[in-house]
Amino acid sequence: MIAAVGIGPGAQELLTAEAVALLRRADVVVGYAPYIELIAGVLAPSTQVESSGMRQEVERCRRALSLHREGRRVVVVSSGDAGVYGMAGLLMELDPSADVEVAPGITACQAAAARLGAPLMNDFAVLSLSDLLTPREEVLRRVRAVAAADLVTCLYNPSSRRRRPLFEEVVGLFLAERAADTPVGWVKNAYRDGEEVHLTTLGVLAGEPVDMWCTVLVGSSRTEVLGGRLVTRRGYADKYEESWEDAGE
Ligand SMILES: C[S@@+](CC[C@H](N)C(=O)[O-])C[C@H]1O[C@@H](n2cnc3c(N)ncnc32)[C@H](O)[C@@H]1O
């Protein structure tokens, strides 16, 4: 067995039953050290753990594939979903013949949305602002297209000390297409220790202290703050206007 397992945003309650079963069956669990810590509570005492640091994704997956070829039951963990900016695809790229099982997890986008309210009620896009694996120009081209399409936009890897100018440029591209009072929410460490939930607007987003532990949700023209929560209208109020009024909504 070799499985790419999404562990969700962090809290043990958000691990799926499938993920727990695979983690308990594993001989070896391979992953980024902080993610291994998040699931340490569900591992059997005999499980071998191989944790490594940031930017060691290729080495980590090569090691996992080699352990698998030796006949070990191997789980490679990713935060959120293993197939969303995670390890699943890399394992398949490195060895297309390996029968990699993928166990889905709750993504950071879903987790941040739940903490903020219901911002993903209508069409949305997900973009990563990391320019480590995608050239900066390509990132900016995608941002321009999504900003113009009026989609609620979930931004992964929004900023770092090195990439702060890129984040500010991205906010500028959204401001070229959307009003400065467009609601925005961002969540740091969703469902983990040190969680922070913030509501703000596009006009001041460039100055917010977002970093690589945050997920940002930029609203569309249908997004509002209702009762302190970020909500994107699905369209019910327009379609059923009369009954809406009857119900006092
Ligand atoms: C390499 S991506 C991993 C995405 C993950 N596979 C998923 O499905 O959500 C790392 C980025 O995910 C976001 N992220 C992951 N966990 C998060 C959490 N608990 N709270 C907020 N953002 C998170 C941050 O934007 C971070 O920079």
The ligand as a Gaussian input file, in Angstrom:
#p B3LYP/6-31G(d) Opt

LIG

0 1
 C        0.921000      23.836000       0.121000
 S       -0.639000      24.560000       0.471000
 C       -1.471000      23.155000       1.105000
 C       -2.935000      23.117000       0.743000
 C       -3.664000      21.899000       1.269000
 N       -3.245000      20.687000       0.581000
 C       -5.193000      22.030000       1.163000
 O       -5.823000      21.163000       0.540000
 O       -5.753000      22.956000       1.753000
 C       -0.255000      25.479000       1.911000
 C       -1.174000      26.677000       2.074000
 O       -2.454000      26.230000       2.480000
 C       -3.054000      27.183000       3.327000
 N       -3.366000      26.524000       4.616000
 C       -3.120000      25.222000       4.927000
 N       -3.604000      24.930000       6.153000
 C       -4.167000      26.070000       6.628000
 C       -4.837000      26.405000       7.837000
 N       -5.028000      25.491000       8.809000
 N       -5.284000      27.672000       8.001000
 C       -5.130000      28.587000       7.016000
 N       -4.505000      28.324000       5.849000
 C       -4.023000      27.091000       5.655000
 C       -2.075000      28.350000       3.480000
 O       -2.398000      29.312000       2.503000
 C       -0.766000      27.672000       3.141000
 O        0.196000      28.600000       2.677000

